[in-house]
Amino acid sequence: MCLIVFAWQVVPGMPLIAAGNRDEFFDRPSAPAQWWRDFPQVYAGRDLQAGGSWMGVTHDGRFAAITNIRAPQERRTDVQSRGRLVSDFLTGRQSPSAYVAALNTRPDHFNGFNLLVGDRNELIWFSNRARDNLRNGRPIAPGIYGLSNAELDAPWPKVVRAKADFASLLCQGASDEAFFEMLTDTRQASDCRLPKTGVPIELERVLSAVCIETPDYGTRASSIVRLDADGNATLSERTVR
């Protein structure tokens, strides 16, 4: 995923509601969200190149999602795929806290990432590039949050816009259709509001949209996750490309 907005313990009876877009190169092979044959408890999309995932749930209410940290100058080719962090949590049995504690012993095994792991009892954000952030690796407090390719709630234009729209839809008790429409927003931010992440300004403009459109890279899927108080999880996905 490259954008996730989510409400944790805000809506009565629904501990988690999340909406997100997966941005990726169009030529990277992947499978849409479905039940996995080798792990029947997992419902998620799958990266067919490296075997991991970007967002998924399990039948007993586990949830995981990941975004990359945009830092092209730090990218390494000798590390594991970040998508494995999602699939390993979904196919395992560790609690979110235990999983993050174990992962914290090997943060340099991956390029920069933001990971969300949770169940109906706790949700944790962990990033291997935010070691000084006091919220990193700890259970998230109730609230509405946004996550893109920087730290949790970094005020990038797409995060600010999507959080505001998401909060409004939650107040309306909106359907999934409205959340999916929110995720199709292709407006780009003005140059004065763009973050500086080490990519050319032309690319920063393109990447500032909630829904990204370029000839070879962009938003490939949109997803809505709901986790209720009984531990029932649903993931609805629309493949864009």
Buried (B, 14 or more C-beta within 10 A) or exposed (E): BBBBBBBBBBBEEBBBBBBBBBBBEEEEEBEEBEEBEEBEEBBBBBBEEBEBBBBBBBEEBBBBBBBBBBBEEEEEEEEBBBBBBBBBBBBBEBBBBEBBBEBEEEBEBBBBBBBBBBBBEBBBBBBBBBEEBEBBBBBBEEEBBBBBBBBBBBEBBBBBBBBEBBBEBBEEEBEBEBBBBBBBBEEBBEEEEBBEBEBEEEBBBBBBBBBBEEEEBBBBBBBBBBBBEEBEBEBBBBBBE
